[in-house]
């Protein structure tokens, strides 16, 4: 049996504003946050983005390292969820403002959820 190392996530007090803002500087990452802002956890395979799988993995790693998302592995599948409550504790209103601006400007619209049938 192969041991799976759990992904490292910063504690709430370790989340830094420069890291969060840097992570949110990419439209694909903003799109991922927009998609996850409904509160649902999603498997990586449910994410449709206009980048290679390796690039998606990089984007998800950046979001996790910044404390924006939480990744969980179950067997061979990985799931991701937004840490909106933690971000609200650390930086009240920040995520809401970023999402509002992203929606108004159409940032991240290219990120979708894979639905049944493709």
C-alpha positions, 0 to 999 in steps of 0.5 A: 500500500502506497502512503499518500501525503496530505496536501499542506494548507496554511493555518488561518493566521498564516495566510498572508495578503501578498500571497492571496493577492498574488494568487488572485492575479491570474484570470484562470485562478479567479475563475476557479475561485468564482466556480468554487464560491458556491460552497461546493467541493469539486473533484479536479476532473469536474473542472473545465479550464482552457489549460493543460492538466499540468497547468491546472494542477499548478493553479490549484497548488498556488491557490492552496499554498495561498490559503484560498482553497483546501485540497483533499485526496480520497483514493486516487481522486483529489477534491478542492473547496474554497476556504471562504470562511477562513478568508472572511475571518482573516480579511473581511470582505476581501473575497466578496469584493474580488468576486464582485469585481470579477463578475462585473469585468467577466474575469474567469468566465472561461472556467466551468464545471464539467457537466454530465455528457461533457 
